[in-house]
């Protein structure tokens, strides 16, 4: 009888370990919660390549999964239907939890969350900013109106901005 109990216990432990292993092998979505209906680039390099081919601007969201400010911004970003629609239709989208080697992606420092736009000519749009003078590319959940306005501006090619 003791053998059967030990056998059942051993079998249960092994089955549980197999389930845990299968669950851990599931790859994380590239959306990372920022919008499942959006096609996300996997890397910065892939985003640049897709941007050049499509002639659409690249929108880069720098965030951290353990940052409460990033999590709040993510909720506001996904709740805004207009922003989600533009992100899906008009942009090459990339969200990063790791920094890129391109120092142009941190024109005023390495902080999160920050959102930058890259023109199809590969120019980082440092003229498209958030509301804050100490972190120029930071957005809060209350800034979704400004982000939406900035997304519209980012769709206009950089050379047209210099003509204005």
C-alpha positions as CSV (number, residue, x, y, z in Angstrom):
1,X,0.0,0.0,0.0
2,X,2.8,2.4,0.9
3,X,4.4,1.7,-2.5
4,X,1.2,2.8,-4.3
5,X,0.9,6.0,-2.3
6,X,4.6,6.8,-3.0
7,X,4.0,5.9,-6.7
8,X,1.0,8.2,-6.9
9,X,2.8,11.0,-5.1
10,X,5.8,10.7,-7.4
11,X,3.5,10.6,-10.5
12,X,1.7,13.7,-9.4
13,X,4.9,15.6,-8.8
14,X,6.3,14.7,-12.2
15,X,3.1,15.6,-14.0
16,X,3.0,19.0,-12.2
17,X,6.6,19.7,-13.2
18,X,5.7,18.9,-16.8
19,X,2.8,21.3,-16.8
20,X,5.0,24.0,-15.2
21,X,7.7,23.4,-17.9
22,X,5.2,23.6,-20.7
23,X,3.7,26.9,-19.3
24,X,7.1,28.5,-19.0
25,X,8.0,27.7,-22.6
26,X,5.1,29.8,-23.9
27,X,6.7,32.8,-25.8
28,X,5.7,36.3,-24.6
29,X,3.6,38.3,-27.1
30,X,5.5,41.2,-28.8
31,X,2.5,43.4,-27.8
32,X,3.4,43.1,-24.1
33,X,-0.1,44.4,-23.4
34,X,0.2,47.5,-25.5
35,X,-2.3,46.4,-28.1
36,X,-2.9,42.8,-29.3
37,X,-4.4,44.0,-32.7
38,X,-1.2,45.9,-33.6
39,X,1.6,44.4,-35.6
40,X,4.7,44.9,-33.4
41,X,8.3,44.8,-34.6
42,X,10.5,42.4,-32.6
43,X,13.7,44.6,-32.5
44,X,14.8,48.1,-33.2
45,X,16.6,47.0,-36.3
46,X,13.5,45.2,-37.6
47,X,11.4,48.3,-36.9
48,X,13.8,50.5,-38.9
49,X,13.8,48.0,-41.8
50,X,10.0,47.9,-41.8
51,X,9.8,51.7,-41.6
52,X,12.0,52.2,-44.6
53,X,10.1,49.6,-46.7
54,X,6.6,50.9,-45.7
55,X,7.5,54.7,-45.6
56,X,5.5,54.8,-42.3
57,X,7.0,56.4,-39.2
58,X,8.3,54.3,-36.4
59,X,6.9,54.8,-32.9
60,X,9.1,53.5,-30.2
61,X,7.7,53.0,-26.7
62,X,10.4,52.5,-24.0
63,X,9.0,51.0,-20.9
64,X,9.6,48.5,-18.1
65,X,7.3,45.7,-17.0
66,X,8.0,46.4,-13.3
67,X,7.5,50.2,-13.6
68,X,4.1,51.4,-12.3
69,X,4.2,54.5,-14.5
70,X,4.7,52.3,-17.6
71,X,1.8,50.1,-16.5
72,X,-0.5,53.1,-16.1
73,X,0.5,54.5,-19.5
74,X,-0.1,51.1,-21.1
75,X,-3.6,51.0,-19.7
76,X,-4.4,54.5,-21.0
77,X,-2.8,53.7,-24.4
78,X,-4.8,50.5,-24.9
79,X,-8.0,52.1,-23.7
80,X,-7.8,54.9,-26.3
81,X,-9.4,53.6,-29.5
82,X,-8.2,56.4,-31.7
83,X,-4.6,55.8,-30.7
84,X,-4.9,52.1,-31.1
85,X,-6.4,52.6,-34.6
86,X,-3.5,55.0,-35.7
87,X,-0.9,52.7,-34.2
88,X,-2.3,49.8,-36.2
89,X,-2.8,51.6,-39.5
90,X,-0.3,54.4,-39.7
91,X,2.9,53.4,-37.8
92,X,5.5,50.7,-37.5
93,X,5.2,50.0,-33.8
94,X,7.9,48.9,-31.4
95,X,7.8,48.6,-27.6
96,X,11.1,48.0,-25.8
97,X,12.0,46.9,-22.3
98,X,15.7,47.1,-23.1
99,X,17.6,50.1,-24.4
100,X,18.8,50.2,-28.0
101,X,22.5,50.9,-28.8
102,X,21.3,54.0,-30.8
103,X,22.0,57.0,-28.5
104,X,19.6,59.1,-30.6
105,X,16.8,57.1,-28.9
106,X,17.6,58.8,-25.6
107,X,18.0,62.5,-26.6
108,X,17.4,63.7,-23.0
109,X,18.3,60.6,-21.0
110,X,17.3,57.0,-20.2
111,X,14.0,57.0,-18.4
112,X,10.7,55.2,-18.8
113,X,8.2,55.5,-20.0
114,X,9.2,57.6,-23.0
115,X,7.9,57.6,-26.5
116,X,9.8,58.7,-29.6
117,X,9.0,58.9,-33.3
118,X,11.4,58.1,-36.1
119,X,10.8,59.6,-39.6
120,X,11.2,57.2,-42.6
121,X,14.3,59.2,-43.4
122,X,15.7,57.7,-40.2
123,X,15.6,61.1,-38.3
124,X,14.5,60.9,-34.7
125,X,11.7,63.4,-34.3
126,X,13.0,65.3,-31.3
127,X,10.6,68.1,-32.2
128,X,7.6,65.9,-31.2
129,X,7.6,66.0,-27.4
130,X,5.4,65.5,-24.3
131,X,4.5,68.2,-21.8
132,X,7.4,68.0,-19.4
133,X,10.6,70.0,-19.5
134,X,12.6,67.6,-17.4
135,X,11.6,64.5,-19.5
136,X,10.8,65.7,-22.9
137,X,9.4,62.4,-24.3
138,X,7.5,61.3,-21.2
139,X,3.7,60.9,-21.3
140,X,1.3,60.3,-18.5
141,X,-2.1,58.6,-18.8
142,X,-3.7,62.1,-18.7
143,X,-1.6,63.1,-21.8
144,X,-3.4,60.8,-24.3
145,X,-4.8,63.8,-26.1
146,X,-1.3,65.2,-26.7
147,X,0.0,61.8,-27.7
148,X,-2.8,61.5,-30.3
149,X,-2.0,65.0,-31.6
150,X,1.8,64.1,-31.7
151,X,1.0,60.9,-33.6
152,X,-0.8,62.9,-36.2
153,X,2.2,65.2,-36.5
154,X,4.6,62.3,-36.8
155,X,2.7,61.1,-39.9
156,X,3.7,64.3,-41.7
157,X,7.2,63.8,-43.2
158,X,10.0,65.7,-41.5
159,X,10.9,67.8,-44.6
160,X,7.4,69.3,-44.6
161,X,7.9,70.4,-41.0
162,X,11.1,72.4,-42.0
163,X,9.1,74.2,-44.7
164,X,6.6,75.5,-42.2
